[in-house]
Amino acid sequence: MPAKLDVVVIGGGQAGLATAYFLRRAGLDYLVLDNQSAPGGAWQHTWDSLHLFSPSQWSSLPGWQMPVTHDTYPSRNEVIDYLARYEERYHIPVRRPVHVKSVSRVQGGLLVSTDRGEWIARAVVSATGTWSAPYVPDYPGREIFSGRQMHSAQYRNPDDLRGQNVLVVGGGNSGAQILAEISTVCDATWVTPQEPVFLPDDVDGRVLFERATARWQALRDRHTTTAPVGGLGDIVMVASVREARARGVLHAMHPFSHFDADGVVWSDGTHSRVDVVIWCTGFRPALKHLDPLQICDANGLPRTDGTHARDEGRLWLVGYGEWCGAASATLIGVMRGAREAAHGIAQYLRPIQPSNASAS
């Protein structure tokens, strides 16, 4: 028989841990199911040299600040270590590896079906993130290109790219950082749909979070007609990107027309031979486990009020990006959504009872 709980949190990365922190404070009976074999969430799968672009005090989950690191910006390994210690510090009940197959409606709650058993929860938090759902645009001719294609989710280091012609497609921080790294060992070309926006050298990722928050607040204000310009896609001039600029390689080209068998054709008809394409084109929310609920729209997203699903009152979604909370896919930004979700769940599970005076 399925075990019964107040709350099941699906996903043990930063969003799941932040939500667990607030569920713990609310005194709810909860369990976190994580499909990874070890703590750290998606950070375990990022490229080797990745660093955050905000200092540790601006990259922390609720309750405990990330320890100050040797470098100004924490490395991926330091983030993984912090998440593992955070989980241990707050005694968060995580079961792993557990692959959640589906969430469906049953009498008494939502049935969470996995490869390690079933649970019935009065409320479910989906915090599966986006890393397992990389997005690659349907570029003309991509299917006939005979070279190697990878997404930034699969990139680790430039060792096997040495001496090759590599196309980096995508204009955000991942595109800039990967271009900076691989351009030291290969002939790299950077393609972006719009001209990249570079932040001043003395500005780090804190300003991106502040802009995202200000834009979120402005859009919620019905009297405001414009939102602040800029956001999480602006490029932070970390050391590797500054060094690439000094070498004269930090310049982008407008998108090519189409692929052919051994490269790409540009809008003026010229051809470039390409051995490898690295798609730095972002991710989509990993929500296939919610298919049985049939609550996603044509864009594949559930309609939400903040983090609460409109069409399934027992479901909350945390950490997927702007559509369920400003900057919610970042370490510091996820706190707001996690707190909102835990508060909403506590209210749903423990509704305020009217006092005797008001009842009479």
KENUTOR-526276 format. One record per residue (C-alpha): residue in three letters; chain; x, y, z. Coordinates in Angstrom, 1 decimal, padded with zeros to 4 digits. Last residue first. Layout:
! residues N
rec aa: ala	ch: A	east: X	north: Y	up: Z;
...
This chain:
! residues 360
rec aa: ser	ch: A	east: -021.7	north: 032.5	up: 016.9;
rec aa: ala	ch: A	east: -018.8	north: 031.3	up: 014.7;
rec aa: ser	ch: A	east: -017.0	north: 034.6	up: 015.2;
rec aa: ala	ch: A	east: -017.1	north: 034.2	up: 019.0;
rec aa: asn	ch: A	east: -016.2	north: 030.6	up: 018.9;
rec aa: ser	ch: A	east: -013.1	north: 031.3	up: 016.8;
rec aa: pro	ch: A	east: -013.1	north: 030.4	up: 013.1;
rec aa: gln	ch: A	east: -010.6	north: 027.6	up: 012.2;
rec aa: ile	ch: A	east: -007.6	north: 028.6	up: 010.1;
rec aa: pro	ch: A	east: -007.0	north: 026.0	up: 007.5;
rec aa: arg	ch: A	east: -004.2	north: 023.5	up: 008.3;
rec aa: leu	ch: A	east: -003.4	north: 021.6	up: 005.1;
rec aa: tyr	ch: A	east: -004.2	north: 024.5	up: 002.7;
rec aa: gln	ch: A	east: -002.6	north: 027.2	up: 004.9;
rec aa: ala	ch: A	east: 000.5	north: 025.0	up: 005.4;
rec aa: ile	ch: A	east: 000.7	north: 024.4	up: 001.7;
rec aa: gly	ch: A	east: 000.4	north: 028.1	up: 000.9;
rec aa: his	ch: A	east: 003.2	north: 029.0	up: 003.4;
rec aa: ala	ch: A	east: 005.4	north: 026.3	up: 002.0;
rec aa: ala	ch: A	east: 004.8	north: 027.5	up: -001.6;
rec aa: glu	ch: A	east: 005.5	north: 031.2	up: -000.7;
rec aa: arg	ch: A	east: 008.7	north: 030.3	up: 001.2;
rec aa: ala	ch: A	east: 010.0	north: 028.2	up: -001.7;
rec aa: gly	ch: A	east: 009.1	north: 031.0	up: -004.2;
rec aa: arg	ch: A	east: 010.9	north: 033.6	up: -002.3;
rec aa: met	ch: A	east: 013.9	north: 031.4	up: -001.5;
rec aa: val	ch: A	east: 014.5	north: 030.4	up: -005.2;
rec aa: gly	ch: A	east: 016.1	north: 033.8	up: -006.0;
rec aa: ile	ch: A	east: 019.2	north: 033.2	up: -003.9;
rec aa: leu	ch: A	east: 020.3	north: 029.9	up: -005.6;
rec aa: thr	ch: A	east: 018.9	north: 030.9	up: -009.0;
rec aa: ala	ch: A	east: 016.0	north: 029.3	up: -010.9;
rec aa: ser	ch: A	east: 013.5	north: 031.4	up: -009.1;
rec aa: ala	ch: A	east: 014.9	north: 034.6	up: -010.6;
rec aa: ala	ch: A	east: 011.4	north: 036.1	up: -010.5;
rec aa: gly	ch: A	east: 008.8	north: 033.5	up: -009.6;
rec aa: cys	ch: A	east: 006.7	north: 030.8	up: -011.3;
rec aa: trp	ch: A	east: 006.9	north: 032.0	up: -014.9;
rec aa: glu	ch: A	east: 010.3	north: 033.6	up: -014.4;
rec aa: gly	ch: A	east: 012.2	north: 030.4	up: -013.7;
rec aa: tyr	ch: A	east: 011.5	north: 026.8	up: -012.8;
rec aa: gly	ch: A	east: 012.3	north: 026.9	up: -009.1;
rec aa: val	ch: A	east: 009.1	north: 025.9	up: -007.3;
rec aa: leu	ch: A	east: 005.8	north: 024.4	up: -008.5;
rec aa: trp	ch: A	east: 002.9	north: 023.8	up: -006.2;
rec aa: leu	ch: A	east: 000.2	north: 021.1	up: -006.5;
rec aa: arg	ch: A	east: -002.8	north: 020.3	up: -004.3;
rec aa: gly	ch: A	east: -005.1	north: 022.9	up: -005.9;
rec aa: glu	ch: A	east: -004.8	north: 021.4	up: -009.4;
rec aa: asp	ch: A	east: -006.0	north: 023.7	up: -012.1;
rec aa: arg	ch: A	east: -004.5	north: 026.9	up: -010.8;
rec aa: ala	ch: A	east: -001.2	north: 025.5	up: -009.8;
rec aa: his	ch: A	east: 000.4	north: 027.4	up: -006.9;
rec aa: thr	ch: A	east: 003.9	north: 028.9	up: -007.3;
rec aa: gly	ch: A	east: 002.7	north: 032.5	up: -008.1;
rec aa: asp	ch: A	east: -000.8	north: 031.9	up: -009.4;
rec aa: thr	ch: A	east: -000.1	north: 029.2	up: -011.9;
rec aa: arg	ch: A	east: -001.1	north: 027.9	up: -015.3;
rec aa: pro	ch: A	east: 000.7	north: 024.7	up: -016.0;
rec aa: leu	ch: A	east: 003.4	north: 024.9	up: -018.7;
rec aa: gly	ch: A	east: 003.7	north: 022.9	up: -021.9;
rec aa: asn	ch: A	east: 003.3	north: 025.9	up: -024.2;
rec aa: ala	ch: A	east: -000.1	north: 024.8	up: -025.3;
rec aa: asp	ch: A	east: -001.2	north: 024.7	up: -021.7;
rec aa: cys	ch: A	east: -000.3	north: 022.1	up: -019.0;
rec aa: ile	ch: A	east: -003.0	north: 020.8	up: -016.5;
rec aa: gln	ch: A	east: -003.5	north: 017.3	up: -017.8;
rec aa: leu	ch: A	east: -002.9	north: 015.7	up: -014.4;
rec aa: pro	ch: A	east: -001.5	north: 012.5	up: -016.0;
rec aa: asp	ch: A	east: 001.3	north: 014.6	up: -017.7;
rec aa: leu	ch: A	east: 002.8	north: 015.9	up: -014.4;
rec aa: his	ch: A	east: 005.8	north: 013.5	up: -014.5;
rec aa: lys	ch: A	east: 006.7	north: 015.1	up: -017.8;
rec aa: leu	ch: A	east: 007.4	north: 018.4	up: -016.1;
rec aa: ala	ch: A	east: 011.1	north: 019.2	up: -016.7;
rec aa: pro	ch: A	east: 010.9	north: 022.9	up: -017.4;
rec aa: arg	ch: A	east: 012.6	north: 023.9	up: -020.6;
rec aa: phe	ch: A	east: 016.3	north: 024.7	up: -021.0;
rec aa: gly	ch: A	east: 018.7	north: 027.2	up: -022.5;
rec aa: thr	ch: A	east: 020.2	north: 027.8	up: -025.9;
rec aa: cys	ch: A	east: 023.9	north: 027.2	up: -025.3;
rec aa: trp	ch: A	east: 024.0	north: 024.7	up: -028.2;
rec aa: ile	ch: A	east: 027.6	north: 023.6	up: -028.8;
rec aa: val	ch: A	east: 028.2	north: 022.8	up: -032.4;
rec aa: val	ch: A	east: 031.2	north: 020.7	up: -033.5;
rec aa: asp	ch: A	east: 033.2	north: 020.1	up: -036.7;
rec aa: val	ch: A	east: 032.1	north: 023.2	up: -038.6;
rec aa: arg	ch: A	east: 033.1	north: 024.3	up: -042.1;
rec aa: ser	ch: A	east: 032.0	north: 027.8	up: -042.9;
rec aa: his	ch: A	east: 030.1	north: 028.7	up: -046.1;
rec aa: thr	ch: A	east: 029.3	north: 032.1	up: -047.7;
rec aa: gly	ch: A	east: 025.8	north: 032.7	up: -049.0;
rec aa: asp	ch: A	east: 025.4	north: 036.2	up: -047.6;
rec aa: ser	ch: A	east: 023.0	north: 034.9	up: -044.9;
rec aa: trp	ch: A	east: 025.5	north: 032.4	up: -043.7;
rec aa: val	ch: A	east: 025.8	north: 028.7	up: -044.7;
rec aa: val	ch: A	east: 026.8	north: 026.3	up: -042.0;
rec aa: gly	ch: A	east: 029.0	north: 023.2	up: -041.8;
rec aa: asp	ch: A	east: 029.8	north: 019.8	up: -043.1;
rec aa: ala	ch: A	east: 026.4	north: 018.4	up: -044.3;
rec aa: asp	ch: A	east: 024.6	north: 021.7	up: -044.6;
rec aa: phe	ch: A	east: 023.2	north: 023.9	up: -041.9;
rec aa: his	ch: A	east: 021.1	north: 026.9	up: -042.4;
rec aa: ser	ch: A	east: 021.0	north: 030.7	up: -042.6;
rec aa: phe	ch: A	east: 023.5	north: 031.7	up: -040.0;
rec aa: pro	ch: A	east: 022.7	north: 033.7	up: -036.9;
rec aa: his	ch: A	east: 024.4	north: 037.1	up: -036.3;
rec aa: met	ch: A	east: 028.0	north: 036.9	up: -035.3;
rec aa: ala	ch: A	east: 029.4	north: 037.5	up: -031.8;
rec aa: his	ch: A	east: 032.5	north: 039.1	up: -030.5;
rec aa: leu	ch: A	east: 034.6	north: 038.0	up: -027.5;
rec aa: val	ch: A	east: 037.6	north: 036.7	up: -029.4;
rec aa: gly	ch: A	east: 039.9	north: 039.7	up: -029.1;
rec aa: arg	ch: A	east: 042.4	north: 038.2	up: -026.7;
rec aa: ala	ch: A	east: 041.6	north: 040.8	up: -024.1;
rec aa: arg	ch: A	east: 037.9	north: 040.0	up: -024.5;
rec aa: ala	ch: A	east: 038.6	north: 036.3	up: -023.9;
rec aa: glu	ch: A	east: 040.5	north: 037.4	up: -020.7;
rec aa: arg	ch: A	east: 037.4	north: 039.4	up: -019.6;
rec aa: val	ch: A	east: 035.3	north: 036.4	up: -020.2;
rec aa: ser	ch: A	east: 037.6	north: 034.1	up: -018.1;
rec aa: ala	ch: A	east: 037.7	north: 036.6	up: -015.2;
rec aa: val	ch: A	east: 034.0	north: 037.1	up: -014.9;
rec aa: met	ch: A	east: 032.4	north: 039.9	up: -017.0;
rec aa: val	ch: A	east: 028.7	north: 039.1	up: -016.2;
rec aa: ile	ch: A	east: 026.6	north: 038.7	up: -019.4;
rec aa: asp	ch: A	east: 023.0	north: 039.9	up: -019.4;
rec aa: gly	ch: A	east: 020.6	north: 037.0	up: -019.7;
rec aa: leu	ch: A	east: 019.5	north: 037.3	up: -016.0;
rec aa: gly	ch: A	east: 017.9	north: 040.7	up: -016.7;
rec aa: gly	ch: A	east: 018.0	north: 044.0	up: -018.4;
rec aa: val	ch: A	east: 015.6	north: 046.9	up: -018.7;
rec aa: pro	ch: A	east: 013.3	north: 047.8	up: -015.8;
rec aa: ala	ch: A	east: 009.6	north: 047.3	up: -016.5;
rec aa: thr	ch: A	east: 007.2	north: 049.7	up: -018.1;
rec aa: thr	ch: A	east: 003.5	north: 050.4	up: -017.7;
rec aa: thr	ch: A	east: 003.3	north: 050.6	up: -013.9;
rec aa: his	ch: A	east: -000.1	north: 051.2	up: -012.3;
rec aa: arg	ch: A	east: -001.0	north: 047.5	up: -012.3;
rec aa: asp	ch: A	east: 002.0	north: 046.8	up: -010.1;
rec aa: arg	ch: A	east: 002.8	north: 043.1	up: -010.6;
rec aa: leu	ch: A	east: 004.9	north: 043.9	up: -013.6;
rec aa: ala	ch: A	east: 006.9	north: 046.4	up: -011.6;
rec aa: gln	ch: A	east: 007.5	north: 043.9	up: -008.8;
rec aa: trp	ch: A	east: 008.8	north: 041.3	up: -011.2;
rec aa: arg	ch: A	east: 010.9	north: 043.8	up: -013.0;
rec aa: ala	ch: A	east: 012.4	north: 045.0	up: -009.8;
rec aa: thr	ch: A	east: 013.2	north: 041.4	up: -008.8;
rec aa: ala	ch: A	east: 014.8	north: 040.6	up: -012.1;
rec aa: arg	ch: A	east: 016.8	north: 043.8	up: -011.9;
rec aa: glu	ch: A	east: 018.0	north: 043.0	up: -008.4;
rec aa: phe	ch: A	east: 018.9	north: 039.4	up: -009.4;
rec aa: leu	ch: A	east: 020.9	north: 040.7	up: -012.3;
rec aa: val	ch: A	east: 022.6	north: 043.3	up: -010.2;
rec aa: arg	ch: A	east: 023.8	north: 040.7	up: -007.8;
rec aa: gly	ch: A	east: 025.4	north: 038.8	up: -010.7;
rec aa: asp	ch: A	east: 028.5	north: 041.0	up: -010.7;
rec aa: val	ch: A	east: 029.3	north: 044.6	up: -011.6;
rec aa: asp	ch: A	east: 032.9	north: 045.9	up: -011.7;
rec aa: asp	ch: A	east: 033.6	north: 044.9	up: -015.3;
rec aa: pro	ch: A	east: 030.5	north: 046.7	up: -016.6;
rec aa: leu	ch: A	east: 027.7	north: 044.3	up: -017.8;
rec aa: phe	ch: A	east: 027.8	north: 042.9	up: -021.3;
rec aa: val	ch: A	east: 024.7	north: 042.7	up: -023.4;
rec aa: pro	ch: A	east: 025.1	north: 040.3	up: -026.3;
rec aa: glu	ch: A	east: 023.9	north: 041.5	up: -029.8;
rec aa: gln	ch: A	east: 020.8	north: 039.5	up: -030.6;
rec aa: pro	ch: A	east: 020.3	north: 036.0	up: -032.0;
rec aa: thr	ch: A	east: 023.8	north: 035.0	up: -030.9;
rec aa: val	ch: A	east: 026.5	north: 033.0	up: -032.8;
rec aa: trp	ch: A	east: 030.0	north: 032.7	up: -031.4;
rec aa: thr	ch: A	east: 032.8	north: 031.1	up: -033.5;
rec aa: ala	ch: A	east: 035.6	north: 029.1	up: -032.0;
rec aa: asp	ch: A	east: 038.8	north: 027.9	up: -033.7;
rec aa: cys	ch: A	east: 040.2	north: 025.6	up: -031.0;
rec aa: val	ch: A	east: 042.3	north: 025.4	up: -027.8;
rec aa: thr	ch: A	east: 042.0	north: 028.8	up: -026.0;
rec aa: ser	ch: A	east: 038.6	north: 029.5	up: -027.7;
rec aa: ile	ch: A	east: 037.2	north: 026.6	up: -025.7;
rec aa: glu	ch: A	east: 037.2	north: 028.5	up: -022.4;
rec aa: ala	ch: A	east: 035.9	north: 031.9	up: -023.5;
rec aa: leu	ch: A	east: 033.3	north: 030.4	up: -025.7;
rec aa: ile	ch: A	east: 032.1	north: 028.3	up: -022.8;
rec aa: gln	ch: A	east: 031.8	north: 031.4	up: -020.6;
rec aa: ala	ch: A	east: 030.1	north: 033.5	up: -023.2;
rec aa: gly	ch: A	east: 027.6	north: 030.9	up: -024.2;
rec aa: ser	ch: A	east: 026.8	north: 030.0	up: -020.5;
rec aa: asn	ch: A	east: 026.4	north: 033.7	up: -019.7;
rec aa: gly	ch: A	east: 023.8	north: 034.2	up: -022.4;
rec aa: gly	ch: A	east: 024.1	north: 034.6	up: -026.1;
rec aa: gly	ch: A	east: 023.5	north: 031.2	up: -027.6;
rec aa: val	ch: A	east: 025.2	north: 029.1	up: -030.3;
rec aa: val	ch: A	east: 028.9	north: 028.2	up: -029.9;
rec aa: leu	ch: A	east: 030.3	north: 026.9	up: -033.3;
rec aa: val	ch: A	east: 033.5	north: 024.9	up: -033.1;
rec aa: asn	ch: A	east: 036.1	north: 024.3	up: -035.7;
rec aa: gln	ch: A	east: 038.5	north: 021.8	up: -034.2;
rec aa: gly	ch: A	east: 042.1	north: 022.0	up: -033.0;
rec aa: arg	ch: A	east: 041.4	north: 020.8	up: -029.4;
rec aa: leu	ch: A	east: 037.7	north: 020.0	up: -028.9;
rec aa: asp	ch: A	east: 038.3	north: 016.8	up: -026.9;
rec aa: asp	ch: A	east: 040.0	north: 018.7	up: -024.0;
rec aa: pro	ch: A	east: 037.5	north: 021.6	up: -024.0;
rec aa: asn	ch: A	east: 035.7	north: 020.7	up: -020.7;
rec aa: arg	ch: A	east: 032.4	north: 019.3	up: -019.5;
rec aa: tyr	ch: A	east: 029.7	north: 020.1	up: -022.1;
rec aa: gln	ch: A	east: 026.6	north: 017.8	up: -021.9;
rec aa: ala	ch: A	east: 024.2	north: 020.4	up: -020.4;
rec aa: ser	ch: A	east: 025.7	north: 023.0	up: -022.8;
rec aa: his	ch: A	east: 024.1	north: 021.0	up: -025.5;
rec aa: met	ch: A	east: 026.0	north: 018.9	up: -027.9;
rec aa: gln	ch: A	east: 026.2	north: 018.4	up: -031.7;
rec aa: arg	ch: A	east: 029.0	north: 016.6	up: -033.6;
rec aa: gly	ch: A	east: 029.3	north: 017.0	up: -037.3;
rec aa: ser	ch: A	east: 027.2	north: 015.3	up: -040.0;
rec aa: phe	ch: A	east: 024.7	north: 018.1	up: -040.4;
rec aa: ile	ch: A	east: 021.7	north: 016.6	up: -042.2;
rec aa: glu	ch: A	east: 019.2	north: 016.9	up: -039.3;
rec aa: arg	ch: A	east: 020.2	north: 020.5	up: -038.5;
rec aa: gly	ch: A	east: 019.2	north: 021.5	up: -042.0;
rec aa: pro	ch: A	east: 017.1	north: 024.4	up: -040.9;
rec aa: tyr	ch: A	east: 017.5	north: 025.1	up: -037.2;
rec aa: asp	ch: A	east: 014.9	north: 023.5	up: -034.9;
rec aa: pro	ch: A	east: 016.1	north: 025.1	up: -031.7;
rec aa: val	ch: A	east: 017.7	north: 023.0	up: -029.0;
rec aa: tyr	ch: A	east: 016.3	north: 023.0	up: -025.5;
rec aa: pro	ch: A	east: 017.7	north: 021.0	up: -022.6;
rec aa: ala	ch: A	east: 015.2	north: 019.2	up: -020.4;
rec aa: ser	ch: A	east: 017.1	north: 017.4	up: -017.7;
rec aa: trp	ch: A	east: 018.6	north: 020.7	up: -016.5;
rec aa: thr	ch: A	east: 015.1	north: 022.3	up: -016.1;
rec aa: gly	ch: A	east: 014.2	north: 022.2	up: -012.5;
rec aa: thr	ch: A	east: 012.5	north: 019.2	up: -010.8;
rec aa: ala	ch: A	east: 010.9	north: 021.1	up: -008.0;
rec aa: ser	ch: A	east: 007.3	north: 019.8	up: -008.1;
rec aa: val	ch: A	east: 005.8	north: 020.3	up: -004.7;
rec aa: val	ch: A	east: 002.9	north: 017.9	up: -003.9;
rec aa: ala	ch: A	east: 000.1	north: 018.2	up: -001.3;
rec aa: arg	ch: A	east: -002.1	north: 015.7	up: 000.5;
rec aa: ala	ch: A	east: 000.5	north: 013.1	up: -000.5;
rec aa: ile	ch: A	east: 000.0	north: 009.5	up: -001.4;
rec aa: trp	ch: A	east: 003.3	north: 007.7	up: -001.9;
rec aa: glu	ch: A	east: 004.3	north: 004.9	up: -004.3;
rec aa: gly	ch: A	east: 007.4	north: 002.6	up: -004.6;
rec aa: arg	ch: A	east: 011.0	north: 002.7	up: -005.7;
rec aa: asp	ch: A	east: 010.6	north: 003.2	up: -009.4;
rec aa: thr	ch: A	east: 008.2	north: 006.0	up: -008.7;
rec aa: ser	ch: A	east: 004.5	north: 006.8	up: -008.5;
rec aa: val	ch: A	east: 003.3	north: 009.9	up: -006.6;
rec aa: leu	ch: A	east: -000.4	north: 009.6	up: -006.0;
rec aa: leu	ch: A	east: -002.1	north: 012.9	up: -005.2;
rec aa: gly	ch: A	east: -004.6	north: 013.2	up: -002.4;
rec aa: gly	ch: A	east: -007.3	north: 011.4	up: -000.5;
rec aa: gln	ch: A	east: -009.0	north: 009.6	up: -003.4;
rec aa: val	ch: A	east: -006.5	north: 009.5	up: -006.3;
rec aa: arg	ch: A	east: -005.2	north: 012.1	up: -008.7;
rec aa: ser	ch: A	east: -002.0	north: 011.4	up: -010.6;
rec aa: val	ch: A	east: 001.7	north: 012.3	up: -010.3;
rec aa: ser	ch: A	east: 004.0	north: 010.2	up: -012.6;
rec aa: lys	ch: A	east: 007.3	north: 008.4	up: -013.0;
rec aa: val	ch: A	east: 009.3	north: 009.8	up: -010.2;
rec aa: his	ch: A	east: 012.8	north: 008.3	up: -010.3;
rec aa: val	ch: A	east: 014.2	north: 007.7	up: -006.8;
rec aa: pro	ch: A	east: 018.0	north: 007.7	up: -006.3;
rec aa: arg	ch: A	east: 017.7	north: 008.8	up: -003.6;
rec aa: arg	ch: A	east: 015.5	north: 009.5	up: -000.6;
rec aa: val	ch: A	east: 015.8	north: 012.8	up: 001.1;
rec aa: pro	ch: A	east: 014.7	north: 013.6	up: 004.6;
rec aa: ile	ch: A	east: 016.2	north: 017.0	up: 005.3;
rec aa: his	ch: A	east: 018.2	north: 016.9	up: 008.5;
rec aa: tyr	ch: A	east: 018.7	north: 020.6	up: 008.5;
rec aa: arg	ch: A	east: 022.5	north: 020.6	up: 008.6;
rec aa: glu	ch: A	east: 022.7	north: 017.4	up: 006.4;
rec aa: glu	ch: A	east: 020.9	north: 018.9	up: 003.5;
rec aa: tyr	ch: A	east: 022.8	north: 022.1	up: 003.8;
rec aa: arg	ch: A	east: 026.1	north: 020.2	up: 003.9;
rec aa: ala	ch: A	east: 025.3	north: 018.5	up: 000.6;
rec aa: leu	ch: A	east: 024.1	north: 021.8	up: -000.9;
rec aa: tyr	ch: A	east: 027.3	north: 023.5	up: 000.2;
rec aa: asp	ch: A	east: 029.5	north: 020.8	up: -001.2;
rec aa: ile	ch: A	east: 027.8	north: 021.0	up: -004.5;
rec aa: val	ch: A	east: 028.2	north: 024.7	up: -004.6;
rec aa: glu	ch: A	east: 031.9	north: 024.4	up: -003.7;
rec aa: asn	ch: A	east: 032.4	north: 021.9	up: -006.5;
rec aa: arg	ch: A	east: 030.7	north: 024.3	up: -009.0;
rec aa: ser	ch: A	east: 033.1	north: 027.0	up: -008.0;
rec aa: pro	ch: A	east: 032.2	north: 029.9	up: -005.7;
rec aa: tyr	ch: A	east: 032.9	north: 033.5	up: -006.9;
rec aa: thr	ch: A	east: 035.4	north: 035.7	up: -005.1;
rec aa: asp	ch: A	east: 037.9	north: 032.9	up: -004.9;
rec aa: his	ch: A	east: 038.8	north: 031.2	up: -001.7;
rec aa: thr	ch: A	east: 035.2	north: 030.8	up: -000.7;
rec aa: val	ch: A	east: 033.1	north: 032.4	up: 002.0;
rec aa: pro	ch: A	east: 030.7	north: 029.8	up: 003.5;
rec aa: met	ch: A	east: 027.2	north: 029.7	up: 001.9;
rec aa: gln	ch: A	east: 024.8	north: 031.5	up: 004.2;
rec aa: trp	ch: A	east: 022.4	north: 029.3	up: 006.3;
rec aa: gly	ch: A	east: 018.7	north: 029.9	up: 006.9;
rec aa: pro	ch: A	east: 017.4	north: 030.3	up: 003.4;
rec aa: leu	ch: A	east: 019.7	north: 029.2	up: 000.4;
rec aa: ser	ch: A	east: 022.8	north: 031.1	up: -000.5;
rec aa: ser	ch: A	east: 024.3	north: 032.7	up: -003.6;
rec aa: trp	ch: A	east: 024.5	north: 036.4	up: -002.6;
rec aa: gln	ch: A	east: 026.6	north: 035.7	up: 000.5;
rec aa: ser	ch: A	east: 028.7	north: 033.4	up: -001.7;
rec aa: pro	ch: A	east: 029.7	north: 036.1	up: -004.2;
rec aa: ser	ch: A	east: 027.8	north: 036.3	up: -007.5;
rec aa: phe	ch: A	east: 028.9	north: 035.0	up: -010.9;
rec aa: leu	ch: A	east: 028.9	north: 031.4	up: -010.0;
rec aa: his	ch: A	east: 031.8	north: 029.4	up: -011.3;
rec aa: leu	ch: A	east: 031.9	north: 026.7	up: -014.0;
rec aa: ser	ch: A	east: 035.3	north: 025.2	up: -014.7;
rec aa: asp	ch: A	east: 034.1	north: 021.5	up: -014.8;
rec aa: trp	ch: A	east: 031.0	north: 022.0	up: -016.9;
rec aa: thr	ch: A	east: 027.7	north: 021.4	up: -015.1;
rec aa: his	ch: A	east: 026.4	north: 017.9	up: -014.2;
rec aa: gln	ch: A	east: 026.8	north: 017.8	up: -010.4;
rec aa: trp	ch: A	east: 025.3	north: 021.3	up: -010.2;
rec aa: ala	ch: A	east: 022.0	north: 019.7	up: -011.4;
rec aa: gly	ch: A	east: 021.2	north: 018.5	up: -008.0;
rec aa: gly	ch: A	east: 024.0	north: 018.6	up: -005.4;
rec aa: pro	ch: A	east: 023.4	north: 015.6	up: -003.2;
rec aa: ala	ch: A	east: 024.2	north: 012.1	up: -004.5;
rec aa: ser	ch: A	east: 022.6	north: 009.4	up: -006.7;
rec aa: gln	ch: A	east: 020.3	north: 011.8	up: -008.4;
rec aa: asn	ch: A	east: 016.6	north: 011.1	up: -008.9;
rec aa: asp	ch: A	east: 015.5	north: 012.9	up: -005.7;
rec aa: leu	ch: A	east: 012.4	north: 012.4	up: -003.6;
rec aa: val	ch: A	east: 012.0	north: 014.7	up: -000.7;
rec aa: leu	ch: A	east: 009.6	north: 013.7	up: 002.1;
rec aa: tyr	ch: A	east: 007.2	north: 015.7	up: 004.2;
rec aa: asp	ch: A	east: 005.3	north: 015.8	up: 007.5;
rec aa: leu	ch: A	east: 004.7	north: 019.4	up: 008.2;
rec aa: gly	ch: A	east: 006.2	north: 021.4	up: 011.2;
rec aa: ala	ch: A	east: 006.0	north: 024.8	up: 009.4;
rec aa: arg	ch: A	east: 009.8	north: 025.2	up: 009.9;
rec aa: arg	ch: A	east: 010.3	north: 021.9	up: 008.2;
rec aa: leu	ch: A	east: 008.2	north: 022.9	up: 005.3;
rec aa: phe	ch: A	east: 010.3	north: 026.1	up: 005.0;
rec aa: tyr	ch: A	east: 013.6	north: 024.2	up: 004.8;
rec aa: ala	ch: A	east: 012.1	north: 021.6	up: 002.5;
rec aa: thr	ch: A	east: 011.2	north: 024.3	up: 000.0;
rec aa: ala	ch: A	east: 014.8	north: 025.5	up: 000.0;
rec aa: leu	ch: A	east: 016.0	north: 021.9	up: -000.4;
rec aa: gly	ch: A	east: 013.7	north: 021.2	up: -003.3;
rec aa: ala	ch: A	east: 014.6	north: 024.4	up: -005.1;
rec aa: gln	ch: A	east: 018.4	north: 023.8	up: -004.6;
rec aa: gly	ch: A	east: 018.3	north: 020.2	up: -005.8;
rec aa: gly	ch: A	east: 016.4	north: 017.3	up: -004.3;
rec aa: gly	ch: A	east: 013.5	north: 017.1	up: -006.7;
rec aa: ile	ch: A	east: 009.9	north: 016.0	up: -006.1;
rec aa: val	ch: A	east: 008.7	north: 017.3	up: -002.8;
rec aa: val	ch: A	east: 006.0	north: 015.0	up: -001.2;
rec aa: val	ch: A	east: 003.8	north: 016.7	up: 001.4;
rec aa: asp	ch: A	east: 001.4	north: 015.6	up: 004.2;
rec aa: leu	ch: A	east: 002.3	north: 012.0	up: 003.9;
rec aa: lys	ch: A	east: 000.7	north: 008.6	up: 003.2;
rec aa: ala	ch: A	east: 002.6	north: 005.4	up: 002.2;
rec aa: pro	ch: A	east: 001.3	north: 003.5	up: -000.7;
rec aa: met	ch: A	east: 000.0	north: 000.0	up: 000.0;
